Amino acid sequence: MTNDTPIAPPTEVVKFGSSVLRTDADVPRTATEIKRRVLSGARVVAVISAFRGRTDELVSLANRVGGRTRSRSALLALGELESATAVAIALERLGLNVELIAGDRCIVATGDPEESEPVGVDTGEIAAALGAGRVVVVPGYGARDPSGAAVVLGRGGSDLTAITLASALNARAVLLKATGAVFEWDPGEQGPTPGRFEWLSFEDALSLGDRVLQPRAVEYARRVRTPFEVSGLGTTTTSSTLVHDGPTRVRDDIEQSHR
């Protein structure tokens, strides 16, 4: 007896950080990267960060007009909505069917309104859009509390958005950064070339602080046991970093064991 149930294509939650989506000039190549992944056979949920510096501008605006109020988080999340909408428009121009789904429609979080922690995910709307063959674009950083009020997930919170959605969807999580991977130290610094972490344990990732990854996102990934990749635009898995519940290994000119 054969099983005629079709096998769903793999789902990828891909986060585009402000280091690769710096300004609106980077929107076309972001859309091209998403289309490349779709054409390779993946169902894609693209989590989009604000353009570089935009959140700082919104924080300054919030401080000028009213400080910490109930509506402040809604204002802070507008940067991601702006850039995500721009990416959605670019994807439609490339001929893709797109669904823009704000984080506050699917992620419930509690705690400090500006440092909230995800406690629940409603994947129904995202799953329906993926099932209909659409690319899902989600502005990172934003969520809602149990009463429905807007909250945000802390600076660098788009990392947390992506890992939260990947865990709930049982999807592959990929965080795209300008560095293309995680290194022993900043590869832009003068001096010896740092080794690239091929594998990086959650514990060692946390020891690096917030240099590349949001520590709260790493802690959440460790808690829900969701591995994720740190990669770059067009980068293959052979030159990226896998952050996981396992050993750490550094690669350089001579492969060596780090831990």
N, C-alpha and C positions, 0 to 999 in steps of 0.2 A: 504494500500500500504506500503510495507516494503522498507527500505533504505538499499541497499546492499553495500554501500560504506564502505570499510574497515576502521576501526578506527586505526589511527597511534598510535604506542606505545608512552609513554611519553618520552620527551627528557630531559636529564640532562647535564648541563655544569658543569663539576667537575674539580676544580683547585687543583693541587698538589703542595703545597708550599715547599720551601727548608727545612722547619722544619720536613717534613715527607719524603722528597726525598733529603736526605743530601748528599749521595754519590751514586756511581753506585751499591753499595751493596743493596740499597733500591729499585732498579729498579724491581726485581722480585715481591716484595710484592705490589708495585704500580700496576704492570700489573695484579696481582691476584685480587686486589680491583676493577679494571676496569672490569675484566671478571665477577666478582661477580655481579656487577651492570647490566651488559648485560644479564646475566642468570636470573636476577630478572625481566627482561622484558623491561628495559630502552634502549633507543638509547642514546649513550654516546658521548659527545664531551669532551675530556680530555685536559685541559690546563696545561702545564707543566712549572714549574719554573726551573731556572738553579740550578745545584748542589751548595750546600752551599759554599760560598767563591769564586765561579767561576766568578761572575760579577765583584767583586773587582779586581781579577787578570786581567780581560779584561780592566777595567778602568786604571789600572796601565800601562798596555801595550800601550793603546791609548795615555796616557800622555807621555810615553817615546818616542814614534815614531812620534808624531805630534800634540798633543794637540787637540783642538776643530776644526775639519775639517768636510767637508760635509760627508765624509765616516765613521766618527767616530761611528755614531749610528749603522751602519751595523756591525761593530766589536763588539759593546757592546751586541748586540742581539744574538751573536753566542753561548753564554752559554746555553740559552734556546733551541736553535736548537740542540745542542749536547745532552742534556738530553732527549728532546722529541724524537729524533731519537732512542736513546737507549731504551726508553719505547716502541716505535713502534716495534722495533725488538723483544722485549720480548713478546709483544702481539701476534705477528705472530707466535712465538714459541709455544704459548698457543693455536694456531689454529684459531685465530680470523682474519677476514679480516680488514685491517687497511688502512686508508688514512691519510697521513701526510700533513697538510695544514698550511703553515706559516702564521703568523698574517699579514704580509705585503701583502698577497694575498687577504685579506678580510676586514681589518680595515684601514680606512682612518682617519688621525689625523692631526691636525694643531697646531701651536704654536712653542715653544722652541723644537728643535729636540730631546732633552733629557728629556723633560717634556711635551710631546705632549698630546693633548686632542682629544679623538675620536669624529669625526663629521659625520661619515658614515660607514656603514657596508654592504658589498656584501655577502649575505648568500647563493648565488646560488651554489657555489662549495660544501659548507658544506651540504646543504640540499640534493643535489644530492647524495653525499656519504652516508649520513644517509639513504636516500631512497633505496639505493642499499644494505643496511644491513651492512655497514662498521662502524667500530669505527673510529671516527675522532680524531686525535691527533694534537693539535695546540701548538706550542711553544709560551709561553706568552711573554709579554713585547714589542714585535716588532710590527710595523705598517708601513704605508707609508704615505707621504704627498700627496697633490693633483697632484704634478708633478711626483710622482712615486718614489721619493727619500726615503731611509730608515730613519725612526725615531723610538724612543722608548718612552714608556709611564711613565717614571719616576721609581725610585727605588720602589720595591714592585708592579710594574706595571702588573704583572700577575693577581693580584686581579682585576684590571681594565679590562684586556683582558677578563676574565671570565664573568664579569657582563655585559660588552658591548655585548658579543656574546649571553648571555642568554636573554638579553632584545630584541635583534634583532630576535632571534629564538623563542621568547615566551616560553622559557624553564625554568626549575627549575635550580637555581644557587646554587652550593655547594662549599664552600672554605674549603679544608681540611688542618687543622693545627695540630701541635703536641699537643696542649692543648686540642683539641677535642671540644672546645667551647670558649666563651668569659666569663671571670671571672671579679669580681670586682677589683682584683689586681692579680699579678703574683702568680699562685698557687705553684710555686717553692720556693717562699720566706718563710723564717721561720716566725712563728707566727700563728694567727688564720687562719683557712681554709676559703678562700674567697667563697662567694656565686657565683653560676653560673647564668648568665643571660639566662633565658629561652626565653624571648623576649627582644629585645633591639631596641629602636627607633633610627632612623637615627641620630637625634640630639644628643642623648646620646652616640652613637657610635663615632660621631665626637669629642665629648668632651674627649674621651679616648686617642686621639692623634694617633700616629703610633705604639702603643705598640703591636697590633695584626693585625690591618687592615690598608691598605693604605688609608689615609683620602680622597684622590682624588677619589678613587674607591667608597667610601661611599657616597661622594657628588654626584658622577655621578648616583649611584643607587637611591638616593633621587630625583634627577632631573627627571630621566626617570621612577620613581615609580616602581622599580624592587626589590622586597624583595630577600634576599639570606640567606642561612644557613651557619654557621660556625660549622664544625664537625671534626671528626677524622676518621682514617682508621677503618672501621667496626663499627663505632658509629651509633646508631639509633637516630631518631629524638627526642626521649625522653630524650636524654642527650646532645643535641647540643644547639645552639643558633640561633634563628630566628631574623635577622635584618630587620626591616620593617617600614612602615609608620603607626605606631601605638604605643601603650604604651610599657613601659619597666617593666619587672617583673624579680625579682631575686628568685632563688630557693636555699635553703640550707636545713638543717635538718628540719626546719619548714618553709613551704612555706609562703612567705610574699610579700606584695606589695611594690615595690620600688618607683613607680611613677604612 
